């Protein structure tokens, strides 16, 4: 419960970094496995949450957006600055995912995730809500997602950000929630704002 609360409580801080560089280390983000086919899931309707910190309603995939603050990260945290990551925690049937270092426009006000659960595959696709005036920069954000009443098992979890450089590896990994209920998956990123 503490890990879940800690992940949900991560604050989003402001930073529009401008240093360049390429990443040199991966932590499993480039590998992918598909789970066994099972029950058919559904594509949930996009949900949004404003910077007020409210939580969006659950869609029919079971996924929803956690509190979102429209502020870029200022300080280093658990996610290497050259990588896009997700940290996860599975406690009592609830899967919490923190999308670390998601690249979004610095002036974004809201985000719109789409959740898809099909059998043992979970895909989260993040987009910027178009109702804002874009700045001429991208920044790194942490975004929280939650799935309630998810049966224990193996799931291939893929998180897709809106500004991943072409040719960079996907952020995906087969997770065994019974054996490893807490962990982190990262993929190298080759362009700004990572670096």
Buried (B, 14 or more C-beta within 10 A) or exposed (E): EEBBEEBBEBEBBBBBBEEEEEBEEBBBBBEBEEBEEEEEBEBBEBBBBBBEEEBBEBBEBBBBBBBBBBBBBBEEBEBBBBBBBBBBBBBEEBBBBBBBBBBBBBBBBBBBBBBBBBBBBBBBBBBBBEEEEEEEBBBBBBBBBBBEEBEBBBBBBBBBBBBBEEEBBBBBBBBEBEEEBBBBBBBBBBBBBBB
